[in-house]
Amino acid sequence: MCATVQNASNFILIIIGSERWKLDTALRAIVNSPYQENIMNKDQVKGRIEEAKGKVKEVAGKAVGNKNLEQKGKVQNAEGKVQAGYGDLREDVKKAI
């Protein structure tokens, strides 16, 4: 499987609503790809997934007027950004070495 960063992001977002095992299989395929220079590491992928799930919760909370769900979505989105940022930093360090 040859996936660039952009294609990997689109692939993950397409299957987010699918069954859990499919998501895990997709993550393993992306992370274990022989084209490591073109793909995201585990923290980047998981962080971006958490961002997307958080955004969905946030928007759903706004739509139905549930402040608690909206807040949980904002927190999950922020956690995802931190994890993705950590993954980005790991990649930068890896490239610098």
Secondary structure as a PSIPRED ss2 file (coil, helix, strand):
# PSIPRED VFORMAT (PSIPRED V4.0)

   1 M C   1.000  0.000  0.000
   2 C C   1.000  0.000  0.000
   3 A C   1.000  0.000  0.000
   4 T C   1.000  0.000  0.000
   5 V H   0.000  1.000  0.000
   6 Q H   0.000  1.000  0.000
   7 N H   0.000  1.000  0.000
   8 A H   0.000  1.000  0.000
   9 S H   0.000  1.000  0.000
  10 N H   0.000  1.000  0.000
  11 F H   0.000  1.000  0.000
  12 I H   0.000  1.000  0.000
  13 L H   0.000  1.000  0.000
  14 I H   0.000  1.000  0.000
  15 I H   0.000  1.000  0.000
  16 I C   1.000  0.000  0.000
  17 G C   1.000  0.000  0.000
  18 S C   1.000  0.000  0.000
  19 E C   1.000  0.000  0.000
  20 R H   0.000  1.000  0.000
  21 W H   0.000  1.000  0.000
  22 K H   0.000  1.000  0.000
  23 L H   0.000  1.000  0.000
  24 D H   0.000  1.000  0.000
  25 T H   0.000  1.000  0.000
  26 A H   0.000  1.000  0.000
  27 L H   0.000  1.000  0.000
  28 R H   0.000  1.000  0.000
  29 A H   0.000  1.000  0.000
  30 I H   0.000  1.000  0.000
  31 V H   0.000  1.000  0.000
  32 N C   1.000  0.000  0.000
  33 S C   1.000  0.000  0.000
  34 P C   1.000  0.000  0.000
  35 Y C   1.000  0.000  0.000
  36 Q H   0.000  1.000  0.000
  37 E H   0.000  1.000  0.000
  38 N H   0.000  1.000  0.000
  39 I C   1.000  0.000  0.000
  40 M C   1.000  0.000  0.000
  41 N C   1.000  0.000  0.000
  42 K H   0.000  1.000  0.000
  43 D H   0.000  1.000  0.000
  44 Q H   0.000  1.000  0.000
  45 V H   0.000  1.000  0.000
  46 K H   0.000  1.000  0.000
  47 G H   0.000  1.000  0.000
  48 R H   0.000  1.000  0.000
  49 I H   0.000  1.000  0.000
  50 E H   0.000  1.000  0.000
  51 E H   0.000  1.000  0.000
  52 A H   0.000  1.000  0.000
  53 K H   0.000  1.000  0.000
  54 G H   0.000  1.000  0.000
  55 K H   0.000  1.000  0.000
  56 V H   0.000  1.000  0.000
  57 K H   0.000  1.000  0.000
  58 E H   0.000  1.000  0.000
  59 V H   0.000  1.000  0.000
  60 A H   0.000  1.000  0.000
  61 G H   0.000  1.000  0.000
  62 K H   0.000  1.000  0.000
  63 A H   0.000  1.000  0.000
  64 V H   0.000  1.000  0.000
  65 G C   1.000  0.000  0.000
  66 N C   1.000  0.000  0.000
  67 K H   0.000  1.000  0.000
  68 N H   0.000  1.000  0.000
  69 L H   0.000  1.000  0.000
  70 E H   0.000  1.000  0.000
  71 Q H   0.000  1.000  0.000
  72 K H   0.000  1.000  0.000
  73 G H   0.000  1.000  0.000
  74 K H   0.000  1.000  0.000
  75 V H   0.000  1.000  0.000
  76 Q H   0.000  1.000  0.000
  77 N H   0.000  1.000  0.000
  78 A H   0.000  1.000  0.000
  79 E H   0.000  1.000  0.000
  80 G H   0.000  1.000  0.000
  81 K H   0.000  1.000  0.000
  82 V H   0.000  1.000  0.000
  83 Q H   0.000  1.000  0.000
  84 A H   0.000  1.000  0.000
  85 G H   0.000  1.000  0.000
  86 Y H   0.000  1.000  0.000
  87 G H   0.000  1.000  0.000
  88 D H   0.000  1.000  0.000
  89 L H   0.000  1.000  0.000
  90 R H   0.000  1.000  0.000
  91 E H   0.000  1.000  0.000
  92 D H   0.000  1.000  0.000
  93 V H   0.000  1.000  0.000
  94 K H   0.000  1.000  0.000
  95 K H   0.000  1.000  0.000
  96 A H   0.000  1.000  0.000
  97 I C   1.000  0.000  0.000
